[in-house]
Amino acid sequence: MRFRLLAPLFFLLGLLPADASAMQHAFLVQNSGWMEPFYLAPNSQFKPLVAAVIEAASAAGDQISVLAFNQSAPGNPSPVVMFQGAPGPDARRAVQGIGLAHLSGKTLADTDFNEAVIKTITGPFKGAPGILWIFTNNKNSPGNNRQTALCNRKFYALVHSEKAITRSLAFPLGMPVTGPTYKANGMMIYALAYGDAADTHLRALLASGRLSAVLTQQPAQLKPLDRDAIRLVPKQVRNAPNTTATLGRDGRSLLLDVDVNSRVPVVQIVARMENMFFPYTIESAAVSAQIAGKGFSGDLAVAPTGVPPLAPGEGAEVSVAIPIGVTMPSPWSWSGFTQFGRSMKFPAVLRLRLDNQKLHVDEAFTKRLASLFPGDPLPEVFLPPAEIKRSVAEIPLTIRVNYPLYPLLIAMGLLLALVGGGAFAFAQRGVPESYALLVDGEPCKVSVARLSSAQVISQGQTVAMLKRGFGKPTIQHVVDGHSVTFR
């Protein structure tokens, strides 16, 4: 498509928003034939809904555009920009000003989604990243002519296959309305992220909960269908005592806590493998796993190696063997002593791959669409592309090796005992004790303190030395011709 290269071109020209956290949004409001009851029914909440979504999706610093779209024809341009600027009351007033588009007289306009998207990206967006919000009845024209149906197929291909559209979501909503000519039970809101920055912003917006206050139903993920099909929710660790696996606060990452004293070479995590592809059932797939991180990488053992049929949100038990092959100091080494009471963290990425992935739209979702759009076949936009046969889930994994305090406490206790014993002995070293000796057959007593020596004297002469450590003294340096022994 002609706009594929516009994003990098305008990036180089410096036309991206100066604030990296800001985003541009385009709110495209369909005003063609089948939309008649949404505009003319006395009880219609269509325009209040559009205004509420604008308020929930945009924030200070964002740039927004409000556009009315149908299908361009002579004398009827489409889309028409109703407002451009910062979020606020002017945008809501612009929504109130949108009315049904007529080609001539009472003839109502048809719809071209593809045209509206491309002209918005090349027009208000100027080729820079942004999020497009499309409010539609999910029908093309009152006459359902072949030309408009072909335009719709181009839109479906854009949603699924155009690389510049990085994420596509759909919100089917119940809204029963009856107009002078037509009636409807529901409508659809599409959210299309144009560019990687818009994808990141859209995911953050969904996680913030701001949208869910208005759009209470879980969105259908039309794209991507080749990544993050599943997540792992840890249940237990089988073969490693004092080791735990937990789910991160983001609901996606994993934390593996390992006790350095009881670590094993491979930790077997048992987890619930959940289908995250709403509204698609994973009919079947072959599952494999790899790990990549500092000091370890390669294939992992997974059991079972096949995914059973999983409806959206359903899970099946799976075990994954995680190697703990990183080099760590022994808890009894000097470097290990410096780690006591601390943790060593080893970041990694756990990749779960589904090959020969087969998807189909969940039956419960199909029934809901049938109730919202009675008599209409399942829109082609919800059919998963046949060429997508593989998905990869990259799960951040942190291996945290914990060094307990007790070895350090033991070492400190021994050190204190040694210091205390030495201090006690030092305090006692000045207290002499008396020892009975036989000197040349004559009894005598000699007093000597710890860690000191005393002379053994006979008839005014030194005949030996009595030397003492912490225990009993020893007789040393006996002068020849004399005998000195303990009694």
HELIX and SHEET records of a PDB file:
HELIX    1   1 LEU A    6  LEU A   12  1                                   7    
HELIX    2   2 GLY A   33  MET A   35  5                                   3    
HELIX    3   3 GLU A   36  LEU A   40  1                                   5    
HELIX    4   4 PHE A   46  ALA A   57  1                                  12    
HELIX    5   5 PRO A   89  GLN A   96  1                                   8    
HELIX    6   6 PHE A  113  THR A  122  1                                  10    
HELIX    7   7 ARG A  146  SER A  161  1                                  16    
HELIX    8   8 ASP A  196  SER A  208  1                                  13    
HELIX    9   9 LEU A  211  ALA A  213  5                                   3    
HELIX   10  10 TRP A  334  PHE A  337  1                                   4    
HELIX   11  11 GLU A  363  LEU A  372  1                                  10    
HELIX   12  12 GLU A  380  PHE A  382  5                                   3    
HELIX   13  13 TYR A  406  GLN A  428  1                                  23    
SHEET    1   A 7 VAL A  80  GLY A  85  0                                        
SHEET    2   A 7 GLN A  63  PHE A  69 -1                                        
SHEET    3   A 7 GLN A  24  GLN A  30  1                                        
SHEET    4   A 7 GLY A 130  THR A 136  1                                        
SHEET    5   A 7 LYS A 183  TYR A 194 -1                                        
SHEET    6   A 7 ILE A 165  THR A 178 -1                                        
SHEET    7   A 7 ALA A 220  LYS A 223 -1                                        
SHEET    1   B 2 HIS A 102  SER A 104  0                                        
SHEET    2   B 2 THR A 107  LEU A 108 -1                                        
SHEET    1   C 4 ILE A 230  VAL A 237  0                                        
SHEET    2   C 4 VAL A 266  ASN A 275 -1                                        
SHEET    3   C 4 GLY A 315  PRO A 323 -1                                        
SHEET    4   C 4 VAL A 302  ALA A 303 -1                                        
SHEET    1   D 6 THR A 244  LEU A 247  0                                        
SHEET    2   D 6 LEU A 254  ASP A 259 -1                                        
SHEET    3   D 6 ARG A 390  ASN A 402  1                                        
SHEET    4   D 6 SER A 343  VAL A 361 -1                                        
SHEET    5   D 6 TYR A 280  GLY A 293 -1                                        
SHEET    6   D 6 PHE A 296  LEU A 300 -1                                        
SHEET    1   E 6 THR A 244  LEU A 247  0                                        
SHEET    2   E 6 LEU A 254  ASP A 259 -1                                        
SHEET    3   E 6 ARG A 390  ASN A 402  1                                        
SHEET    4   E 6 SER A 343  VAL A 361 -1                                        
SHEET    5   E 6 TYR A 280  GLY A 293 -1                                        
SHEET    6   E 6 GLY A 306  VAL A 307 -1                                        
SHEET    1   F 3 GLU A 442  VAL A 448  0                                        
SHEET    2   F 3 GLU A 433  VAL A 439 -1                                        
SHEET    3   F 3 VAL A 484  PHE A 486 -1                                        
SHEET    1   G 3 SER A 452  SER A 458  0                                        
SHEET    2   G 3 GLN A 461  ARG A 468 -1                                        
SHEET    3   G 3 THR A 474  GLN A 476 -1                                        
END                                                                             
